Amino acid sequence: MKSSPSDHKEFLSRTESLACIPRKNDEINWQVLANGNILFTYAIPLSRFFTALHQKFSKNKTEAPTKKLQLDQMGSFVWHLIDGKNTVKEIIKRFAKDHKVTSQEAETAVAAFLKTLGQRGFIGLYDPRDSQGKS
């Protein structure tokens, strides 16, 4: 029986997590709106059944249905700090300073936001000590 990648999940300590560098997924479509907020447009994953329905009833049969997600001012601020160089700790520090919150409040908010971005496939976290994480 083969093991799945999730069987080998490595859990990082808090210190290791803060040292990681978030990087944007190059395949995600996003744009900066006039108000400075970020707007993502991404394909909705469909099962074979719903793909067949979409192709049968849609005017544009080749294009997958998409969804849009607009970040607020704080989310957009963090998104702009994800440059492949800033660590999670540096992003938290800048967020705390700019939004005048405690470092603990900033860490909680930024960590939750980065986790959500990661779950949606918008970013990946790379350990700078890992040679595979370097580009």
C-alpha positions in Angstrom: 0.0 0.0 0.0 1.4 3.4 -1.0 1.5 6.2 1.5 0.0 9.5 0.7 2.0 12.8 1.0 -0.2 13.7 4.0 1.1 10.6 5.8 4.5 12.3 5.9 3.4 15.7 7.0 6.1 17.5 8.9 4.9 19.8 11.6 7.1 22.9 12.1 7.7 24.5 15.5 6.5 28.1 15.9 10.0 29.4 15.4 10.5 27.3 12.3 7.1 28.5 10.9 8.0 32.2 11.5 11.2 31.7 9.6 9.4 30.4 6.5 9.0 32.5 3.4 5.6 32.6 1.8 5.6 32.7 -2.0 2.8 33.4 -4.4 1.5 30.7 -6.7 2.4 31.9 -10.2 -0.7 30.2 -11.6 -3.1 32.3 -9.6 -4.8 35.2 -11.4 -4.9 38.4 -9.3 -5.1 42.1 -9.9 -4.9 45.3 -7.9 -8.2 47.2 -8.0 -8.4 51.0 -8.1 -8.9 51.1 -4.3 -5.7 49.1 -3.8 -7.4 45.9 -2.8 -6.5 42.6 -4.4 -9.0 40.6 -6.5 -8.4 36.9 -7.2 -10.1 35.0 -10.1 -9.7 31.3 -9.9 -11.3 28.2 -11.4 -13.8 26.3 -9.3 -12.9 22.6 -9.2 -15.8 20.5 -10.3 -16.5 16.8 -10.1 -17.0 14.9 -13.4 -20.7 15.1 -13.0 -20.8 18.9 -12.6 -18.2 19.3 -15.4 -20.5 17.4 -17.7 -23.4 19.6 -16.7 -21.4 22.7 -17.2 -20.3 21.6 -20.6 -23.9 20.7 -21.6 -25.6 23.9 -20.4 -22.9 26.6 -20.6 -22.4 29.0 -23.5 -18.6 28.7 -23.2 -18.1 25.0 -23.0 -14.2 25.0 -22.8 -13.8 27.5 -20.0 -14.2 26.2 -16.4 -16.4 28.3 -14.1 -14.5 30.8 -12.0 -14.9 32.4 -8.7 -13.8 35.8 -7.5 -12.4 36.7 -4.1 -11.6 40.3 -3.1 -9.3 40.9 -0.1 -9.9 43.8 2.3 -7.3 46.4 3.0 -5.5 44.3 5.6 -5.4 41.2 3.5 -4.2 43.2 0.5 -1.4 44.8 2.7 -0.2 41.3 3.6 -0.5 40.1 0.0 1.8 42.9 -1.1 4.4 41.8 1.5 4.5 38.3 0.1 7.4 38.8 -2.3 9.4 35.6 -1.9 11.9 37.4 0.4 10.0 38.4 3.5 9.7 35.8 6.2 6.4 35.2 8.0 8.0 36.9 11.1 8.9 40.0 9.0 5.4 40.2 7.6 3.9 40.0 11.1 6.3 42.7 12.3 5.3 45.1 9.5 1.6 44.3 9.9 1.8 45.1 13.7 3.6 48.3 13.1 1.4 49.5 10.2 -1.9 48.6 11.9 -0.9 49.5 15.4 -1.7 46.2 17.0 0.4 44.1 19.4 2.8 41.5 17.9 0.6 38.7 19.3 -2.5 40.1 17.6 -0.6 40.5 14.4 0.8 37.0 14.6 -2.7 35.5 15.2 -4.3 37.4 12.3 -1.4 37.0 9.8 -0.9 33.3 10.6 -4.6 32.6 10.1 -4.7 34.6 6.8 -1.6 32.8 5.5 -3.1 29.5 6.4 -6.2 30.3 4.4 -4.2 31.5 1.4 -2.2 28.2 1.6 -5.4 26.1 1.8 -6.7 27.8 -1.3 -3.5 27.2 -3.1 -2.7 30.9 -3.5 0.7 30.6 -1.7 3.2 28.1 -0.5 5.5 28.3 2.5 9.2 27.6 2.0 11.9 27.0 4.6 14.9 29.1 3.6 17.2 26.4 5.0 15.7 23.9 2.5 17.6 23.9 -0.8 14.3 23.0 -2.6 12.7 26.2 -1.5 15.2 28.4 -3.2 14.6 29.6 -6.7 
